[in-house]
Amino acid sequence: MLNSRIIIVDGMPGSGKSTTAEFISEKLNAMNFDHTLFLETSPNNPLFINTPAIVSLSTDDEADEFTTKVTARYADFVERYKEQQTVIIIESLIYQGILSVALFKGMQENKVKALAKRIIEILKEGMSPEVVFYFQEDAEKNWRRICEVRGPEFAKICGLHTDEDFKRAAQGWSYTQDIFCELLNEWNIPSKIIRNSDYSWDEYYKGISNFLRLEK
């Protein structure tokens, strides 16, 4: 039976986070398990931070202000939900929404790692977090796939126009994936890293169900 109070589904854009979060929600519905699902785009997502509006995090003042804002948001979230008898399913909580954005906006790696660690410490204060993380073995392949699925407007928004753009994006996200896996190993929290190379969803979902003990 499920032990977690918060299930984090994370990974780079287009990795299958939303579909996986919805799959977990459906399994909990079948178990009559009280839960709340927050997708990245949910209008009521209590941990939403408008990261596209961030211009830079390269200075100490910018990084410190961002850290203060993020940690306060997460502390408020835990205070609000820790006494409620419900499971929270949420996507893009740490890796895509915080860690990768901060690194790409110029925040120093040591400060980003410290922030991510602090987020986990906050969540562990009454929420028993568990993480499902999609690691893309071929980040460039994943970017090309999702741009093909979502269309040219999505590619334009992501700044992906040329082969060089895709290669550069793949390098950046491969770098952040490696950092996040390193941190998951350090944090000592239940986590399942799915190394996706062929999009074998049935296999992945079976593994996720076993990991989260999603059985009646």
N, C-alpha and C positions, 0 to 999 in steps of 0.2 A: 504494500500500500504506500501511496505517496507520503513522503515525509516533509517535503519542502514547503515553505511559505511563499517563496518567489522563484519562478522559473524564468531564467534569462535565455532568450534565443538570440544569438548574435552571429555576425559574419559580414563580409563585404556586400555592397549593393548587388542585388540580383542573385544572392546565394540560396534563396529559399526560406528566408526567415519568416515572412508573413504566413506562407502556406504551412510551415511547420508549427508556428504558434497556433494557427487555427486548427490544425490536426490535434494538437495537445488539448485544446479547448473542447473539441468534439469528444475526445476520449474521456475527459472529466465530466462532460455532460452525461455520457453513457453510464458513468459511475455514480451519478447524482452527487457530484462533488462540487461544493460551492466554490466558485472562482470568478475572477475578473480578468478579461483580456484587454491589454493595451497594445495596439499595433503602433508602429512608428508614426503613422498618419492619423491616429485617433485624435479627434478634437479635444477630448478630455484627458489626454495623456498627462499625468501629473509630473512626469519627469522630462517633458519636452523642453528643449532649449533651442532657440532659433540660431543654430550654428552657421547657416549660410550667411547670416548678417555679420558674422565675425570677420573683420578684415585682417587682423594680425594678433598673434599671441607671442610675438618674438621678444618683447621686452619683459623685464621682471615685473613691472607694474601691471602690464596686460595679463601676464600669466597668473599673477597673484589674485587679481580681480576675478578672473575666470574661475580659479580654484575656489575662491570664497563663495562665488555664486553657485557653483555646482554642488559643493559639499553642503551648503545650506539647503538647497533644493532636495537633496537626497535625505538629509536628516529630517526635514519636514515630512517627507514621504514615509519614512519608517515610523515616525511618531504617529502618523495618521493611521497606518495600516497594521501595526504590530499587534494590536489587541483584537483586531477583527478576525473572525474565524473564516477566513477565505484564503484561497491561493491566488497569487498574482502571476499572470503570464505576461511577459513584456519583451518586446524585441528592440534590438539596437541600443541596449542599455549602456554598455560600457565601450565595447570595441569600436563599433562604427560611429556612434553618436558622440563619444567623448575622446577616446584614445587616438583614433585615426585623425579626427578633425583637428585636435590639438597639435599633433605632430605636423600635419600638413600646413597648419597656420603658423608654424615656426616656434612652437613652444619647445623648450629644451627637453631632451629625452628623459633626463633624471626627474624633472618636474612632472612630466606626464606619468611616469611610472609611480611616483609618489601619490599623485592624485588618484590614479586607478586603484592603488592599494588602499587609500583612505575610503574610497567609495565602497569597496568590499568590506572593510572594517565596519562601516556604518550599516550596511545591509545585514551583516552577521549579528547585529544587535537586535535580535528578535525575529529575523526573517528567514533564516536558514536557506541561503541562496544555493541554487543549483544552476549550472550553465550548460547549454547545448551550443557548441560553436562549430560553424561550417568553415573549414579550412580548404580554400581552393588550391588544389595542386597546380593548376595552370590558371593564374589570375588573368592573363591576357585572354585566354579562351573564354573565361567566364564573362569578362567585359564585352567581348564581341557577341557572345550568345545573348546576353541580356539586352544589348542595344538592338540586336536583330528582332528580339521579341517585342520590345517596347517601342521601337521605331526611331526614326531620325531625330525627332524633337527631343527625346530623352538623351540621345547621344550628344546633341547640341548643348543641352543644359549641363551635361557632364564635361563638356569641352573636348569631346572625342571626335576628331575630324579626320585625322591621318593615321597611318600605321605607326608613326612615331608617337602620336598621342596615346595610342593603345599600349605601346611598349612602356612608355613613361608611367602610365597609370598602373600597369602591372607591376612594375618595379616598386612603386610606392606602397601599394597594397600588400605585396609580398613581404615587404619590410615590416609593415605594421602587424601582419598576421604572425610573423615569427616572434615579435615582441609580446603579443598577447598570449601566445602559447607558452612562452617563457614565464609570464606572470601567472598564468593558470597553474602551472606546476609549483610555483612558489606559494600561492595562496592557500593551498591545502583545503579546497572546497570541492564538493562533488562536481565533476565536470565530464562531459563527453565531447571529445573532439572528433568530428566527422571529416575525414580527409576525402573530399569530393573530387573525383576525376571523371566519373561517367554518369552522374546524376541518377543513381540507382535508388530512387525514392522509396520503393517498397522495403528494400534492405535497410535504408537509413531509419525509416519510421519504426521498423521492428526493433532496431537497436535502441532507439529513443524510448520506446514503450518499456523495454526491459530496464533501461537505465533509470527511468523515472518511476518504475513499478506501477505502470498504468494498467492495472488489472482489476477486474471487479472482485 
